[in-house]
Amino acid sequence: MILPSVRVFALGDVVLQGAPADAPGYVFSGRVLITIRVPARIQTVKVVFQTAQGGRWARLRHRDTSSDAADNVSFSDSVYSSAGEVWARGTYEFFFRIVLPGDLGETMFTAHKRVAYEVRAQLSGSVRREAVRPVAVKRMPYFGSAWEALASDMVHVSAVWRDRIEMCALGCSRVQRDGQPLRVTGVVRALEKGFCLTKVGVILEERTRCRSARSTSESHVAASRFLRAGEHGDWHGRAIVDQMAFDLELRIPPAYKIQYDVKHGPVTVSHRLAFVVAVVDQFGHGTSLRLFTPLHIMPHDCVDLHDELPAYADVQADR
């Protein structure tokens, strides 16, 4: 028996505007394509937005195996219903529209919490078929909020180690987007003679805190970039005379290889940037120094004006 094929297409991820308490709802829309190869009796076509039930989301490792009922959601739109009409061979297209609440938890995959969603198209009748596509839920600050104002806040932080070495990091915004390059200038100044520089770089660290009966905190390096000897001039092993400045760049990982800054129940994910240098004094004693400053990883805007609009020729691409 040749079964129908079902495909579901969503118009992007769900991007909520504002905090959960005051964010407006979101209209999640898309379309379903059903290809009938042998005439079949069809009763319903239904589209469901729900908490992910399996597939690749379920295979991700997480320690929090408890079921939180508040995380289980399901919203649906019945796009076709009949007593059992026979569909002839051909391709059928249906559009769906599902209104989602503004307090949905954002998608996250951490050691303590997993929140994932999917859109599922279901066809029932003389045959039953379905198609599933993962959907991410992201959250952006509303325009004019204090959180959005952080985008114009530039990193400029400095510290002095034992009145011997001064470090400074400056130049990038405190709000960064996934998948984008992060550029920062690091400055090392010797306040005492005899220090040589052996290592220079930056680290983007992701921290996860879980406040529960057993509060825990974990951190790992999400991305790093260290200069090689001979890169950015002849600095390796040379004495620091007055000061040395370095333009450093690292690429932020794509979404869900790095988590967005998010707070979901007891779980909080945050990030910080570290400017890292290693020095050796005149007696050969080495010291590794790190200068930390907070960063915020946020989703891209809903619309990127630099993206190219689809061409009319592309309309048949998925048929």
HUQUI-V32307 format. One record per residue. N is the residue number from 1. RES is the residue in three letters. PSI is psi in whole degrees, -180 to 180 (* if undefined). D_CENTER is the distance of its C-alpha to the mean C-alpha in whole Angstrom. Layout:
BEGIN
n=N res=RES psi=PSI d_center=D_CENTER
n=N res=RES psi=PSI d_center=D_CENTER
END
This chain:
BEGIN
n=1 res=MET psi=131 d_center=42
n=2 res=ILE psi=116 d_center=40
n=3 res=LEU psi=153 d_center=37
n=4 res=PRO psi=157 d_center=35
n=5 res=SER psi=141 d_center=31
n=6 res=VAL psi=131 d_center=29
n=7 res=ARG psi=141 d_center=25
n=8 res=VAL psi=136 d_center=23
n=9 res=PHE psi=128 d_center=21
n=10 res=ALA psi=148 d_center=18
n=11 res=LEU psi=67 d_center=18
n=12 res=GLY psi=-180 d_center=14
n=13 res=ASP psi=170 d_center=11
n=14 res=VAL psi=118 d_center=13
n=15 res=VAL psi=108 d_center=12
n=16 res=LEU psi=146 d_center=14
n=17 res=GLN psi=115 d_center=16
n=18 res=GLY psi=174 d_center=17
n=19 res=ALA psi=156 d_center=17
n=20 res=PRO psi=-34 d_center=18
n=21 res=ALA psi=-27 d_center=22
n=22 res=ASP psi=8 d_center=22
n=23 res=ALA psi=136 d_center=19
n=24 res=PRO psi=168 d_center=21
n=25 res=GLY psi=174 d_center=21
n=26 res=TYR psi=135 d_center=19
n=27 res=VAL psi=109 d_center=21
n=28 res=PHE psi=120 d_center=19
n=29 res=SER psi=166 d_center=21
n=30 res=GLY psi=-156 d_center=22
n=31 res=ARG psi=160 d_center=25
n=32 res=VAL psi=131 d_center=27
n=33 res=LEU psi=125 d_center=29
n=34 res=ILE psi=125 d_center=32
n=35 res=THR psi=119 d_center=34
n=36 res=ILE psi=121 d_center=37
n=37 res=ARG psi=-27 d_center=39
n=38 res=VAL psi=131 d_center=42
n=39 res=PRO psi=135 d_center=43
n=40 res=ALA psi=153 d_center=42
n=41 res=ARG psi=119 d_center=42
n=42 res=ILE psi=134 d_center=39
n=43 res=GLN psi=-49 d_center=39
n=44 res=THR psi=151 d_center=35
n=45 res=VAL psi=121 d_center=32
n=46 res=LYS psi=142 d_center=29
n=47 res=VAL psi=130 d_center=25
n=48 res=VAL psi=128 d_center=23
n=49 res=PHE psi=123 d_center=20
n=50 res=GLN psi=170 d_center=20
n=51 res=THR psi=136 d_center=18
n=52 res=ALA psi=134 d_center=17
n=53 res=GLN psi=-18 d_center=21
n=54 res=GLY psi=-150 d_center=20
n=55 res=GLY psi=-152 d_center=19
n=56 res=ARG psi=-25 d_center=17
n=57 res=TRP psi=-42 d_center=15
n=58 res=ALA psi=-22 d_center=18
n=59 res=ARG psi=-11 d_center=18
n=60 res=LEU psi=140 d_center=15
n=61 res=ARG psi=136 d_center=17
n=62 res=HIS psi=148 d_center=17
n=63 res=ARG psi=-22 d_center=20
n=64 res=ASP psi=94 d_center=20
n=65 res=THR psi=1 d_center=22
n=66 res=SER psi=149 d_center=24
n=67 res=SER psi=121 d_center=23
n=68 res=ASP psi=111 d_center=22
n=69 res=ALA psi=-30 d_center=24
n=70 res=ALA psi=-22 d_center=22
n=71 res=ASP psi=-15 d_center=19
n=72 res=ASN psi=111 d_center=21
n=73 res=VAL psi=157 d_center=21
n=74 res=SER psi=123 d_center=23
n=75 res=PHE psi=139 d_center=24
n=76 res=SER psi=164 d_center=26
n=77 res=ASP psi=119 d_center=28
n=78 res=SER psi=109 d_center=31
n=79 res=VAL psi=-12 d_center=31
n=80 res=TYR psi=138 d_center=35
n=81 res=SER psi=135 d_center=37
n=82 res=SER psi=173 d_center=41
n=83 res=ALA psi=-9 d_center=44
n=84 res=GLY psi=51 d_center=43
n=85 res=GLU psi=142 d_center=44
n=86 res=VAL psi=124 d_center=44
n=87 res=TRP psi=134 d_center=42
n=88 res=ALA psi=172 d_center=43
n=89 res=ARG psi=144 d_center=41
n=90 res=GLY psi=-177 d_center=39
n=91 res=THR psi=130 d_center=35
n=92 res=TYR psi=139 d_center=34
n=93 res=GLU psi=133 d_center=31
n=94 res=PHE psi=140 d_center=30
n=95 res=PHE psi=140 d_center=28
n=96 res=PHE psi=158 d_center=26
n=97 res=ARG psi=115 d_center=25
n=98 res=ILE psi=126 d_center=23
n=99 res=VAL psi=122 d_center=23
n=100 res=LEU psi=147 d_center=20
n=101 res=PRO psi=158 d_center=21
n=102 res=GLY psi=-7 d_center=19
n=103 res=ASP psi=19 d_center=18
n=104 res=LEU psi=142 d_center=16
n=105 res=GLY psi=141 d_center=14
n=106 res=GLU psi=152 d_center=10
n=107 res=THR psi=134 d_center=8
n=108 res=MET psi=147 d_center=8
n=109 res=PHE psi=102 d_center=10
n=110 res=THR psi=177 d_center=12
n=111 res=ALA psi=-19 d_center=16
n=112 res=HIS psi=-17 d_center=17
n=113 res=LYS psi=139 d_center=15
n=114 res=ARG psi=123 d_center=14
n=115 res=VAL psi=115 d_center=13
n=116 res=ALA psi=152 d_center=12
n=117 res=TYR psi=163 d_center=14
n=118 res=GLU psi=158 d_center=16
n=119 res=VAL psi=132 d_center=19
n=120 res=ARG psi=122 d_center=22
n=121 res=ALA psi=127 d_center=25
n=122 res=GLN psi=130 d_center=29
n=123 res=LEU psi=131 d_center=32
n=124 res=SER psi=154 d_center=35
n=125 res=GLY psi=-135 d_center=39
n=126 res=SER psi=-19 d_center=41
n=127 res=VAL psi=158 d_center=38
n=128 res=ARG psi=128 d_center=35
n=129 res=ARG psi=156 d_center=31
n=130 res=GLU psi=161 d_center=28
n=131 res=ALA psi=144 d_center=24
n=132 res=VAL psi=139 d_center=21
n=133 res=ARG psi=130 d_center=18
n=134 res=PRO psi=146 d_center=14
n=135 res=VAL psi=133 d_center=12
n=136 res=ALA psi=142 d_center=9
n=137 res=VAL psi=121 d_center=10
n=138 res=LYS psi=164 d_center=8
n=139 res=ARG psi=131 d_center=10
n=140 res=MET psi=150 d_center=12
n=141 res=PRO psi=147 d_center=15
n=142 res=TYR psi=154 d_center=18
n=143 res=PHE psi=132 d_center=20
n=144 res=GLY psi=0 d_center=22
n=145 res=SER psi=163 d_center=21
n=146 res=ALA psi=-35 d_center=21
n=147 res=TRP psi=-41 d_center=17
n=148 res=GLU psi=-32 d_center=17
n=149 res=ALA psi=-20 d_center=20
n=150 res=LEU psi=-21 d_center=18
n=151 res=ALA psi=-27 d_center=17
n=152 res=SER psi=0 d_center=21
n=153 res=ASP psi=117 d_center=21
n=154 res=MET psi=145 d_center=21
n=155 res=VAL psi=128 d_center=21
n=156 res=HIS psi=94 d_center=25
n=157 res=VAL psi=146 d_center=26
n=158 res=SER psi=159 d_center=29
n=159 res=ALA psi=158 d_center=31
n=160 res=VAL psi=131 d_center=34
n=161 res=TRP psi=111 d_center=35
n=162 res=ARG psi=35 d_center=38
n=163 res=ASP psi=25 d_center=40
n=164 res=ARG psi=-43 d_center=39
n=165 res=ILE psi=131 d_center=36
n=166 res=GLU psi=135 d_center=34
n=167 res=MET psi=147 d_center=30
n=168 res=CYS psi=137 d_center=28
n=169 res=ALA psi=132 d_center=25
n=170 res=LEU psi=163 d_center=24
n=171 res=GLY psi=-29 d_center=23
n=172 res=CYS psi=161 d_center=19
n=173 res=SER psi=151 d_center=17
n=174 res=ARG psi=-15 d_center=16
n=175 res=VAL psi=121 d_center=13
n=176 res=GLN psi=157 d_center=11
n=177 res=ARG psi=149 d_center=8
n=178 res=ASP psi=144 d_center=6
n=179 res=GLY psi=5 d_center=9
n=180 res=GLN psi=155 d_center=11
n=181 res=PRO psi=142 d_center=14
n=182 res=LEU psi=124 d_center=15
n=183 res=ARG psi=132 d_center=19
n=184 res=VAL psi=148 d_center=21
n=185 res=THR psi=126 d_center=25
n=186 res=GLY psi=136 d_center=26
n=187 res=VAL psi=132 d_center=30
n=188 res=VAL psi=128 d_center=32
n=189 res=ARG psi=128 d_center=36
n=190 res=ALA psi=123 d_center=38
n=191 res=LEU psi=-3 d_center=41
n=192 res=GLU psi=140 d_center=43
n=193 res=LYS psi=154 d_center=44
n=194 res=GLY psi=0 d_center=44
n=195 res=PHE psi=136 d_center=40
n=196 res=CYS psi=147 d_center=39
n=197 res=LEU psi=130 d_center=35
n=198 res=THR psi=-12 d_center=34
n=199 res=LYS psi=136 d_center=30
n=200 res=VAL psi=135 d_center=27
n=201 res=GLY psi=-178 d_center=24
n=202 res=VAL psi=149 d_center=20
n=203 res=ILE psi=134 d_center=18
n=204 res=LEU psi=116 d_center=14
n=205 res=GLU psi=137 d_center=14
n=206 res=GLU psi=130 d_center=12
n=207 res=ARG psi=136 d_center=14
n=208 res=THR psi=125 d_center=14
n=209 res=ARG psi=137 d_center=17
n=210 res=CYS psi=111 d_center=19
n=211 res=ARG psi=105 d_center=22
n=212 res=SER psi=-162 d_center=24
n=213 res=ALA psi=-33 d_center=28
n=214 res=ARG psi=87 d_center=27
n=215 res=SER psi=133 d_center=24
n=216 res=THR psi=159 d_center=22
n=217 res=SER psi=132 d_center=20
n=218 res=GLU psi=153 d_center=18
n=219 res=SER psi=150 d_center=17
n=220 res=HIS psi=161 d_center=16
n=221 res=VAL psi=116 d_center=15
n=222 res=ALA psi=-33 d_center=12
n=223 res=ALA psi=153 d_center=14
n=224 res=SER psi=157 d_center=17
n=225 res=ARG psi=118 d_center=20
n=226 res=PHE psi=138 d_center=24
n=227 res=LEU psi=140 d_center=27
n=228 res=ARG psi=157 d_center=29
n=229 res=ALA psi=131 d_center=33
n=230 res=GLY psi=-15 d_center=34
n=231 res=GLU psi=138 d_center=31
n=232 res=HIS psi=41 d_center=31
n=233 res=GLY psi=177 d_center=35
n=234 res=ASP psi=84 d_center=37
n=235 res=TRP psi=-25 d_center=36
n=236 res=HIS psi=121 d_center=35
n=237 res=GLY psi=2 d_center=38
n=238 res=ARG psi=151 d_center=40
n=239 res=ALA psi=142 d_center=41
n=240 res=ILE psi=110 d_center=39
n=241 res=VAL psi=117 d_center=41
n=242 res=ASP psi=-91 d_center=40
n=243 res=GLN psi=160 d_center=37
n=244 res=MET psi=135 d_center=34
n=245 res=ALA psi=144 d_center=31
n=246 res=PHE psi=132 d_center=28
n=247 res=ASP psi=115 d_center=26
n=248 res=LEU psi=146 d_center=23
n=249 res=GLU psi=135 d_center=19
n=250 res=LEU psi=153 d_center=16
n=251 res=ARG psi=126 d_center=13
n=252 res=ILE psi=135 d_center=10
n=253 res=PRO psi=161 d_center=8
n=254 res=PRO psi=167 d_center=6
n=255 res=ALA psi=136 d_center=3
n=256 res=TYR psi=-6 d_center=5
n=257 res=LYS psi=-25 d_center=7
n=258 res=ILE psi=138 d_center=6
n=259 res=GLN psi=153 d_center=5
n=260 res=TYR psi=160 d_center=5
n=261 res=ASP psi=123 d_center=8
n=262 res=VAL psi=150 d_center=10
n=263 res=LYS psi=116 d_center=14
n=264 res=HIS psi=104 d_center=15
n=265 res=GLY psi=-127 d_center=18
n=266 res=PRO psi=-5 d_center=19
n=267 res=VAL psi=130 d_center=16
n=268 res=THR psi=132 d_center=14
n=269 res=VAL psi=128 d_center=11
n=270 res=SER psi=171 d_center=12
n=271 res=HIS psi=157 d_center=12
n=272 res=ARG psi=152 d_center=15
n=273 res=LEU psi=138 d_center=17
n=274 res=ALA psi=126 d_center=20
n=275 res=PHE psi=121 d_center=23
n=276 res=VAL psi=130 d_center=25
n=277 res=VAL psi=152 d_center=28
n=278 res=ALA psi=133 d_center=31
n=279 res=VAL psi=158 d_center=35
n=280 res=VAL psi=132 d_center=38
n=281 res=ASP psi=-179 d_center=41
n=282 res=GLN psi=-14 d_center=45
n=283 res=PHE psi=3 d_center=46
n=284 res=GLY psi=10 d_center=43
n=285 res=HIS psi=125 d_center=41
n=286 res=GLY psi=148 d_center=37
n=287 res=THR psi=134 d_center=34
n=288 res=SER psi=128 d_center=31
n=289 res=LEU psi=143 d_center=29
n=290 res=ARG psi=133 d_center=26
n=291 res=LEU psi=112 d_center=25
n=292 res=PHE psi=148 d_center=22
n=293 res=THR psi=143 d_center=20
n=294 res=PRO psi=145 d_center=17
n=295 res=LEU psi=157 d_center=14
n=296 res=HIS psi=122 d_center=11
n=297 res=ILE psi=120 d_center=8
n=298 res=MET psi=161 d_center=7
n=299 res=PRO psi=164 d_center=6
n=300 res=HIS psi=159 d_center=9
n=301 res=ASP psi=159 d_center=12
n=302 res=CYS psi=-39 d_center=14
n=303 res=VAL psi=129 d_center=16
n=304 res=ASP psi=113 d_center=16
n=305 res=LEU psi=-12 d_center=20
n=306 res=HIS psi=-12 d_center=20
n=307 res=ASP psi=146 d_center=19
n=308 res=GLU psi=141 d_center=22
n=309 res=LEU psi=148 d_center=24
n=310 res=PRO psi=147 d_center=25
n=311 res=ALA psi=155 d_center=28
n=312 res=TYR psi=-30 d_center=31
n=313 res=ALA psi=-20 d_center=31
n=314 res=ASP psi=-8 d_center=28
n=315 res=VAL psi=-27 d_center=29
n=316 res=GLN psi=5 d_center=31
n=317 res=ALA psi=-32 d_center=28
n=318 res=ASP psi=17 d_center=27
n=319 res=ARG psi=* d_center=30
END
